Amino acid sequence: MTVIDTPRLLLRAMSASDVEHVVEGRPPEGVRWAAGYPSQGERAAATRVLRAIAETGDPAPFGSYEIRLGKDGPVIGGLGFHGVPDEAGHVTIGYGLVPSVQGMGYASEALRALLRFARGLGVVCVHGDTDLDNVASQRVMTAAGMRLVREDSLLKHYRVDWDGPAGR
């Protein structure tokens, strides 16, 4: 099981069972969830992950990750990939945190770690988007190194590109 550590967080790959618990809205035994987790967005993402697992198999390591405060802290949100990289090496990401921890830099820290992880796996481009009025999410993607590439009537679209694998 993939685990990504940051100075304040632990990003842990979610198993199909973990994802089922999110859909059902009840934590697995021995796991604490912060108040407000899972959000409607987390439950919708978990439903998509379960559908993808049923249709194409486990997307690991390009699945969903829970965001925990430290090694033993509560789950405060989630982030992950919307699927495996396409033939050009592009992936799309999403993320969310419970309201009580927003504005503390956790989302940017988690996203930076996920971007490093993706690059290490050979991904050459990561996409993300946010509602036009979601300034906080726009700041998260900018802080993580993503840049605004276009805007439409509903969303602002961000991406980060790398010329080659990490370490080059």
HELIX and SHEET records of a PDB file:
HELIX    1   1 ALA A   16  GLU A   24  1                                   9    
HELIX    2   2 GLN A   40  THR A   56  1                                  17    
HELIX    3   3 PRO A   99  VAL A  101  5                                   3    
HELIX    4   4 TYR A  106  GLY A  120  1                                  15    
HELIX    5   5 VAL A  135  ALA A  143  1                                   9    
SHEET    1   A 8 VAL A   3  ASP A   5  0                                        
SHEET    2   A 8 LEU A   9  ALA A  13 -1                                        
SHEET    3   A 8 SER A  64  LEU A  69 -1                                        
SHEET    4   A 8 VAL A  75  PHE A  81 -1                                        
SHEET    5   A 8 HIS A  90  LEU A  97 -1                                        
SHEET    6   A 8 CYS A 125  ASP A 131  1                                        
SHEET    7   A 8 LEU A 155  ASP A 161 -1                                        
SHEET    8   A 8 ARG A 147  GLU A 151 -1                                        
END                                                                             
